[in-house]
Amino acid sequence: MPVLLFAEHSDGQFKKPALEAATYGYDLAQQMGTELIAVSVGMVSDEALNKLGEYGVRKVYAVRNQDFNSFVNAAYAAATVRVAQQTQSSVVVCSQTYNGRAVAARVAARLDAAALPGVISLSDASNHFDARRLAYSGKGVQELQAVREKLVIVVKTNGYKVEANPGPIEIAESSFEADRMDLGVVARELVKASEGISLTEAETVVSAGRGMKGPENWGMIEELAGLLGAATACSKPTADMGWRPHHEHVGQTGIQIAPNLYIAIGISGAIQHLAGVSSSKHIVVINKDPEAPFFKIADYGIVGDLFEVVPKLIAEIRSVKAGA
């Protein structure tokens, strides 16, 4: 029985979360002595589908019709379940994105499978499947054990490696037609709040808070982020005051992220904010208050006025880039 990957795409392209899930699925399939297959729902080109073969997928079922031009969680889940049943897949792997989690929950319910969210490691699947996930806002690690035969595994974003496992891939067209009930609500239009790098996919995030003193000073944050190829974020108070859009708010009540590098500028580090960013691999804090709570979990800290530190940091990065 193969491992089935729900290959999530964005505008027809597979991004890092999908490739993380593919790598996880491939490693799990190798451990189980089987192969990794995938289901792609939506209008995705053969060229993009072939990319999955570089990350361990050996066959992809392409569900391509007009019903799936926009994401509909019930319909996408139904298509995934159909492929899982046809291929007798006992394990389905998804990415821990908004769409991935929406699909995973419905797939688990329809397959009567155990759902394991936010998995960060590969464990022995020879008997009962064991998994590890972060808990208590990233301050602890929870051990999970699934006792059902069918599993839906959700791989934490930036929680697993991306590794190439190239090989031949077969593209199989699927004629699946969604039930009208599953298409009861469809997205007619998607308006992006802004261009740039998605917070959930970004490897580097530059974030700022009330220490910026006002929205008119945010230019330096955007400039720094641009130089680093980073996404921008903010604390809850700055979003509540209208300084920054709410989709940039990271924290316990906002978006929870786990980039490789998180730079916090003018943010004190309230526990609610730390809950959303503590999974970051490296944290850099710039704050003029040496007693700011953020320094307790920072890997690197600069005590100083951000209006002096950030311009110097920008100038230094520009100098390095110019020398390269």
Disulfide bonds with the S-S distance in Angstrom:
none
